[in-house]
Amino acid sequence: MPQTGASCVIATRRAEIRQADCSRVITRLFLPGGEDRIRRIIDRVLTITEDEVSSLLDQVMEEFAHRHRRFIETLQKNFQAVAHLVPEEVVLTDNQKLLIGAYFTSEYSIQAAGVLNPSITLHPNQANLREGQSRYFMTFRCVGEGHISSLEFRSCVIDDNYRILTKPISCHVETPELLPNGPALDRGLFEAKLRSRGLYSKSLNLLLQRLPDPFTIAELNEQLESLNGGRTLPKRFKSELGVTLDWMQKNVYSVRFRPDTRVSGRVLFPVIDSESRGIEDARLVRFTEEDGEVTYYATYTGYNGFAIVSRILETTDFTTFKSYPLVGKGAQNKGLALFPRRINGKYALLSRLDNESNYVAYSDNLYCWDDASLIRGPASPWEFVQIGNGGPPVETEFGWVVLTHGVGAMRKYCIGVDLLDLDDPTRLIGRTREPILTPNEYEREGYVPNVVYSCGAVAHRDALIITYAMSDWESGIATVPLKDLLSKCLL
């Protein structure tokens, strides 16, 4: 283990703190019970007069319309979700439809229990900035009723004095449209899932070579017929293909925000079963391919109330997002963080296979992570319980700067830094023996006490900008001079 100096540089806290705001609400479809109960509610609405319908609808509009954009559209959509349960002989007025829609709509406060675990990366738009300024994109994990986590977005500008400049945020919060699964399927994920299920054969290798990327079911069937040559395919082979295709249909999805929705008004709320209780701890990264193409990814944890699954978001414009599950033994735990570029031609990922140590995994396939190598385990008293990463590595000329979180006595979380070799990030160059950020008296109180935790940092001019959460309740920003920090990490 490389030795480091006993003293440690301490990050400077900034005044910019994002506090939880219970007034940030979205609308959700509200279905109280099964179809029989829904019919009874509709029947009760049908018993009142048109004047009463108008009066009740006016009250709903007065109380709620100003809290949501496109509120009437929401009521119409939620009415359509139950319209098949309206008696066939009944002809409804527009007001009746809207009022019925209101009875099956509820508000959800996305930040009621906290706004936490922020991440940050360079914004795709760097226009109209002054010298020394850069624009950044941030994500926040928001926790509401029932501890359901969603993902909110912000943008900010940081100037040459490390001041964080933000615009007033949108007073409305909107969820995106869920896009129907298109005919095209990702070949890389298809292969990764089949391999993870132990399917290896010459037939599969030949099939994958022939399949286009992406591919359609028709193209798959065409290749299977060609591959088979009139002979019956092995039963297990066909079964695994069917299971994998069904799994992909259920676990891959795309969403799209309307272009006129402000960045600060966008929220990704769980839409599939495997993440129904939360989109947790997104680690956002600006990934640059070897040809210069840029894609934004965010590795995150999906939670359904019983089990977790590692997933990755993909976008180029922060308007349309695709979400994929990750497979392989290297992706079986929380806290995955993608490196911002390939290393030696391969994707690289920070992982934590054993729940307590940091690893680096490599892969030719973005969705499958099997091989991983240990970087280090807990070494200092403040991290004796476990360590993990604090977001995607930040590239500097001296090495990869990796924020770490360590858990010590009384389950206290602190933030430190590891420095990894640029060409071989499994090689630890140095580390901070003491944390650079530890919860102070104000930060230690919250939903989960005694925690500072980050999901991302960026290098801005001569400083590391660290976004971090305080005890799962609020979020803030700290800075530390890179020169001072690296001098404490280098041997």
C-alpha positions in Angstrom: 0.0 0.0 0.0 1.5 3.4 -0.9 2.3 5.6 2.1 0.9 9.1 2.3 1.4 12.0 4.5 -0.4 12.0 7.9 -1.9 15.4 7.4 -4.6 15.9 4.8 -6.1 18.8 2.8 -9.7 19.6 3.8 -12.3 20.6 1.1 -13.9 24.0 1.4 -17.6 24.0 1.7 -19.5 26.4 -0.4 -22.7 28.3 0.5 -24.7 26.7 -2.4 -27.0 24.1 -0.7 -29.9 22.4 -2.3 -32.5 21.9 0.4 -35.5 19.5 0.1 -38.6 21.3 -1.2 -41.9 19.5 -0.5 -43.7 21.7 -3.0 -42.0 20.0 -6.0 -44.8 17.6 -6.9 -45.7 15.5 -9.9 -49.0 13.8 -10.9 -49.4 10.1 -10.8 -52.2 7.7 -11.9 -54.1 6.8 -8.8 -55.9 3.4 -8.9 -57.3 2.6 -5.4 -58.1 -1.1 -5.6 -59.3 -3.4 -8.3 -61.7 -2.9 -11.2 -64.8 -3.3 -9.1 -63.8 -0.5 -6.8 -62.9 1.7 -9.7 -66.4 1.1 -11.2 -68.0 2.1 -7.9 -66.1 5.4 -7.8 -67.2 6.1 -11.4 -70.8 5.2 -10.6 -70.8 7.7 -7.7 -69.6 10.5 -10.0 -72.3 9.6 -12.5 -75.0 10.2 -9.8 -74.3 13.9 -9.4 -75.8 16.6 -11.6 -73.9 18.5 -14.3 -73.9 21.6 -12.2 -72.3 19.7 -9.3 -69.8 18.3 -11.8 -68.9 21.8 -13.0 -68.6 23.1 -9.4 -66.3 20.2 -8.3 -64.2 20.5 -11.4 -63.8 24.3 -10.9 -62.6 23.5 -7.3 -60.1 21.0 -8.6 -58.8 23.4 -11.2 -58.5 26.2 -8.7 -56.5 24.1 -6.2 -54.3 22.1 -8.5 -54.0 23.5 -12.1 -51.4 26.1 -11.2 -49.2 23.4 -9.7 -48.8 21.5 -12.9 -48.1 22.2 -16.6 -50.6 20.6 -18.9 -52.9 19.7 -16.0 -56.0 19.2 -18.2 -54.0 16.9 -20.4 -53.1 14.8 -17.4 -56.7 14.5 -16.3 -57.7 13.4 -19.8 -55.0 10.8 -19.9 -55.9 9.4 -16.5 -59.6 9.3 -17.5 -58.6 7.2 -20.5 -56.8 4.7 -18.2 -60.2 3.9 -16.7 -62.6 4.7 -19.5 -63.1 1.0 -20.4 -64.9 0.7 -17.0 -67.5 3.3 -17.7 -70.9 1.7 -18.5 -71.2 1.3 -22.3 -74.6 3.0 -22.4 -73.4 6.2 -20.7 -72.4 9.2 -22.8 -70.1 11.4 -20.8 -69.7 15.2 -21.1 -66.1 16.6 -21.3 -66.5 17.9 -17.7 -67.5 14.5 -16.5 -64.4 12.9 -18.1 -62.1 15.5 -16.5 -63.7 15.0 -13.1 -63.4 11.3 -13.3 -59.8 11.8 -14.3 -59.3 13.9 -11.2 -60.6 11.1 -9.0 -57.9 8.8 -10.4 -55.0 11.3 -10.1 -52.8 12.1 -7.1 -49.9 14.3 -6.4 -46.5 13.0 -5.3 -43.9 15.1 -3.5 -40.7 13.9 -5.0 -38.4 15.6 -2.4 -40.5 15.1 0.7 -37.9 12.9 2.4 -34.8 14.6 1.0 -32.7 15.6 -2.0 -29.3 13.9 -2.0 -26.4 12.1 -3.7 -25.7 14.5 -6.5 -23.6 13.9 -9.5 -22.0 16.4 -12.0 -20.4 16.5 -15.4 -19.6 18.9 -18.2 -22.7 20.3 -20.0 -23.1 19.7 -23.8 -23.8 23.4 -24.3 -20.8 25.7 -23.5 -22.1 28.7 -25.5 -22.4 32.3 -24.3 -20.0 32.0 -21.3 -17.4 34.4 -20.1 -13.7 33.6 -19.9 -13.1 31.2 -17.0 -16.6 29.9 -16.9 -17.9 26.4 -17.7 -21.4 25.1 -17.7 -22.2 21.8 -15.9 -25.1 19.3 -15.7 -26.1 17.9 -12.3 -28.4 15.1 -11.1 -30.0 14.7 -7.7 -31.6 11.7 -6.1 -34.9 12.8 -4.7 -36.8 10.7 -2.1 -40.5 11.0 -1.4 -43.3 9.2 0.3 -42.6 5.5 0.8 -38.9 6.1 0.2 -39.3 6.1 -3.6 -36.3 7.6 -5.3 -36.4 9.6 -8.6 -33.9 11.5 -10.5 -33.9 15.3 -11.0 -31.7 17.5 -13.1 -30.1 20.9 -12.8 -27.6 23.0 -14.7 -25.1 25.5 -13.3 -22.2 27.7 -14.4 -19.0 27.8 -12.4 -16.7 30.8 -12.8 -13.0 31.3 -12.4 -13.4 32.1 -8.7 -15.3 28.8 -8.2 -18.6 30.5 -7.6 -21.6 28.4 -8.6 -24.1 30.4 -10.6 -27.6 29.0 -11.0 -30.8 30.3 -12.5 -34.2 30.1 -10.7 -35.5 26.6 -11.0 -38.7 25.6 -12.7 -41.7 25.8 -10.4 -43.3 22.9 -12.2 -41.9 19.3 -12.3 -42.8 16.9 -15.2 -42.2 13.3 -15.9 -41.4 12.2 -19.5 -43.4 10.2 -22.0 -42.7 6.5 -21.9 -41.9 5.4 -25.5 -43.2 2.1 -26.8 -40.5 -0.5 -27.2 -39.5 -0.2 -30.9 -38.8 -3.2 -33.2 -35.0 -2.8 -32.8 -33.2 -4.7 -30.0 -29.6 -4.2 -28.9 -27.4 -7.0 -29.9 -24.8 -6.3 -27.2 -27.3 -6.6 -24.4 -28.8 -9.7 -26.0 -25.5 -11.4 -26.1 -24.5 -10.3 -22.6 -27.7 -11.7 -21.1 -27.4 -15.0 -23.0 -23.7 -15.4 -21.9 -24.7 -14.6 -18.3 -27.2 -17.4 -18.4 -24.4 -19.8 -19.4 -25.3 -20.2 -23.1 -22.2 -20.9 -25.1 -22.2 -22.7 -28.4 -21.0 -22.6 -32.0 -24.6 -21.9 -33.1 -24.9 -18.9 -30.8 -21.6 -17.5 -32.0 -22.7 -17.9 -35.6 -26.1 -16.3 -34.9 -24.5 -13.3 -33.2 -22.1 -12.8 -36.1 -25.0 -12.7 -38.5 -27.4 -10.5 -36.5 -27.3 -6.8 -37.4 -27.0 -4.3 -34.5 -29.7 -3.4 -33.6 -31.9 -6.2 -34.8 -35.6 -7.0 -35.1 -37.5 -10.2 -34.2 -38.0 -10.8 -37.9 -34.3 -10.5 -38.5 -33.6 -12.9 -35.6 -36.1 -15.5 -37.0 -34.7 -15.2 -40.5 -31.2 -15.9 -39.2 -32.4 -18.8 -37.0 -34.0 -20.4 -40.1 -30.8 -19.9 -42.1 -28.7 -21.1 -39.2 -30.8 -24.2 -38.7 -30.7 -25.4 -42.2 -33.9 -27.4 -41.8 -32.8 -29.2 -38.6 -34.5 -28.8 -35.2 -32.6 -26.4 -33.0 -31.7 -27.7 -29.5 -34.6 -27.2 -27.0 -32.5 -25.3 -24.5 -31.1 -23.0 -27.2 -34.7 -22.0 -28.3 -35.8 -21.7 -24.7 -33.0 -19.4 -23.7 -33.6 -17.1 -26.7 -37.2 -16.8 -25.7 -36.5 -16.1 -22.1 -33.9 -13.5 -23.0 -36.1 -11.7 -25.5 -38.9 -11.5 -22.9 -36.4 -10.2 -20.3 -35.3 -7.5 -22.7 -38.8 -6.4 -23.4 -39.5 -6.0 -19.7 -36.2 -4.3 -18.7 -35.2 -2.0 -21.5 -37.1 1.2 -21.9 -36.9 4.7 -23.4 -38.5 8.0 -22.3 -38.7 11.4 -23.8 -39.3 14.9 -22.3 -41.0 17.5 -24.3 -38.5 20.0 -25.7 -40.1 23.0 -23.9 -39.7 21.4 -20.5 -36.9 23.2 -18.6 -34.0 21.1 -17.4 -34.9 21.9 -13.8 -38.4 20.7 -14.4 -37.5 17.2 -15.6 -37.7 14.2 -13.3 -37.2 10.6 -14.1 -39.6 8.5 -12.0 -39.6 4.7 -11.9 -41.6 3.1 -14.7 -40.7 -0.6 -14.7 -41.1 -3.3 -12.0 -37.4 -3.8 -11.3 -37.0 -0.2 -10.2 -40.5 0.5 -8.9 -39.2 1.6 -5.5 -36.4 3.7 -6.7 -33.9 5.1 -9.2 -30.9 5.4 -6.8 -27.5 7.1 -6.8 -27.0 8.0 -10.4 -23.3 8.5 -11.3 -23.3 10.8 -14.4 -20.4 10.8 -16.8 -19.6 12.5 -20.1 -18.2 9.6 -22.1 -16.0 10.3 -25.2 -15.4 7.5 -27.7 -12.1 7.1 -29.5 -13.5 8.8 -32.5 -14.6 11.8 -30.5 -18.3 11.0 -30.3 -19.8 12.0 -26.9 -22.6 10.2 -25.0 -23.8 10.8 -21.5 -24.2 7.8 -19.3 -25.4 7.4 -15.7 -24.9 4.2 -13.9 -27.5 3.7 -11.1 -29.2 1.2 -8.9 -32.8 0.1 -9.5 -34.7 -1.1 -6.5 -38.1 -2.9 -6.4 -38.4 -3.1 -2.6 -36.8 -6.5 -2.4 -33.8 -6.6 -4.7 -31.4 -4.3 -6.5 -30.3 -4.3 -10.1 -27.5 -2.3 -11.7 -28.7 -0.2 -14.6 -27.3 2.5 -17.0 -29.0 5.5 -18.6 -27.9 6.8 -22.0 -28.6 10.1 -23.6 -27.0 12.6 -26.0 -29.4 15.5 -25.4 -30.9 15.1 -21.9 -34.3 15.0 -23.6 -34.5 11.4 -24.7 -33.1 8.7 -22.3 -32.7 4.9 -22.8 -32.3 2.7 -19.8 -30.6 -0.7 -19.8 -29.9 -3.4 -17.2 -26.3 -4.4 -16.6 -25.3 -8.1 -16.3 -22.3 -10.1 -15.1 -20.7 -10.7 -11.7 -18.9 -7.3 -11.9 -22.3 -5.5 -11.9 -24.0 -7.3 -9.1 -23.5 -4.6 -6.4 -24.3 -1.0 -5.8 -22.2 2.0 -6.8 -20.9 1.3 -10.3 -19.1 4.2 -12.0 -18.1 4.3 -15.6 -14.7 5.8 -16.6 -15.1 8.7 -19.1 -13.3 7.0 -21.9 -12.0 3.6 -23.0 -8.8 2.3 -21.5 -6.6 0.2 -23.8 -9.6 -0.2 -26.1 -12.0 -1.4 -23.4 -14.8 0.1 -21.3 -13.7 0.5 -17.7 -15.9 0.6 -14.6 -15.4 1.0 -10.9 -17.1 -1.8 -9.1 -17.5 -3.2 -5.6 -17.9 -7.0 -5.8 -17.5 -7.9 -2.2 -19.5 -5.1 -0.5 -16.4 -3.5 1.0 -13.6 -3.0 -1.5 -13.1 -1.1 -4.7 -12.4 -2.9 -8.0 -11.9 -2.0 -11.7 -13.8 -4.1 -14.3 -13.1 -4.1 -18.0 -15.4 -5.1 -20.9 -15.8 -4.9 -24.7 -19.5 -4.9 -24.0 -21.0 -1.9 -22.2 -23.8 -4.0 -20.7 -21.8 -7.0 -19.4 -19.1 -6.9 -16.7 -17.5 -10.1 -15.7 -13.8 -9.6 -15.1 -12.8 -7.3 -12.2 -9.5 -6.7 -10.4 -9.1 -5.4 -6.8 -7.8 -1.9 -6.3 -7.8 -1.9 -2.5 -9.9 -2.7 0.5 -10.5 -0.7 3.7 -7.1 0.6 5.1 -7.7 3.5 7.5 -9.8 3.6 10.6 -12.4 5.9 9.1 -13.1 3.3 6.4 -12.7 0.0 8.3 -16.3 -1.1 7.7 -16.3 -0.6 3.9 -15.2 1.7 1.1 -16.8 2.6 -2.2 -16.4 5.1 -5.0 -17.8 8.6 -5.0 -18.6 8.8 -8.7 -16.8 8.5 -12.1 -13.0 9.0 -12.1 -11.7 12.4 -13.0 -8.8 12.4 -15.4 -5.8 14.6 -14.5 -2.2 14.5 -15.9 -1.1 12.8 -12.7 -3.7 10.0 -12.8 -7.3 9.2 -12.2 -8.7 11.1 -9.2 -11.4 8.9 -7.6 -13.6 10.1 -4.8 -14.1 7.4 -2.2 -16.5 7.0 0.6 -15.5 5.2 3.8 -17.7 3.9 6.6 -16.2 3.9 10.1 -17.3 3.7 13.7 -21.0 4.5 14.4 -21.6 4.0 10.6 -20.2 7.4 9.9 -19.6 8.1 6.2 -16.6 10.3 5.1 -15.1 11.2 1.7 -11.5 10.6 0.7 -9.5 10.4 -2.6 -7.6 7.6 -4.3 -5.2 8.3 -7.2 -5.0 5.6 -9.9 -2.6 5.1 -12.8 -4.0 6.5 -16.1 -3.0 3.4 -18.2 -3.6 0.8 -15.5 -6.2 2.0 -13.0 -5.9 -1.2 -11.0 -2.6 0.3 -9.8 -3.0 2.6 -6.8 -0.6 5.5 -7.0 -1.6 7.1 -3.7 -4.5 8.0 -1.4 -5.5 10.4 1.3 -5.0 8.7 4.6 -7.5 11.0 6.3 -10.8 12.1 4.7 -11.1 15.4 2.9 -14.7 15.8 4.0 -16.4 14.6 7.1 -19.9 15.5 8.4 -19.8 18.6 10.6 -22.4 19.4 13.3 -24.9 20.7 10.8 -24.4 18.0 8.2 -24.6 15.1 10.6 -28.4 15.5 11.2 -30.8 14.1 8.7 -32.8 11.2 7.4 -29.6 9.0 7.7 -27.4 10.7 10.3 -23.6 11.1 10.1 -23.2 10.9 6.4 -21.5 12.9 3.6 -21.7 11.1 0.3 -20.9 12.0 -3.3 -21.9 10.6 -6.7 -19.6 12.9 -8.7 -17.0 15.6 -9.1 -15.3 17.5 -11.9 -12.0 19.3 -12.4 -12.7 23.0 -13.0 -9.5 25.0 -13.7 -7.3 24.3 -10.7 -9.8 22.8 -8.3 -11.9 19.7 -7.8 -15.6 20.5 -7.5 -17.3 18.0 -5.3 -21.1 17.6 -5.2 -22.2 15.8 -2.0 -25.1 14.9 0.2 -25.6 15.6 3.9 -27.1 12.7 5.8 -29.6 11.9 3.0 -31.4 15.2 3.4 -29.7 18.1 1.7 -27.0 18.5 -0.9 -24.1 20.9 -1.2 -20.9 21.7 -3.1 -17.3 21.7 -1.8 -14.0 22.6 -3.6 -10.4 21.6 -3.0 -7.3 22.8 -4.9 -6.1 20.0 -7.1 -2.4 20.8 -6.5 -2.8 20.5 -2.7 -4.9 17.4 -3.1 -2.5 15.6 -5.4 0.5 16.5 -3.2 -1.2 14.6 -0.4 -1.9 11.6 -2.7 1.4 11.2 -4.6 4.3 9.2 -3.0 
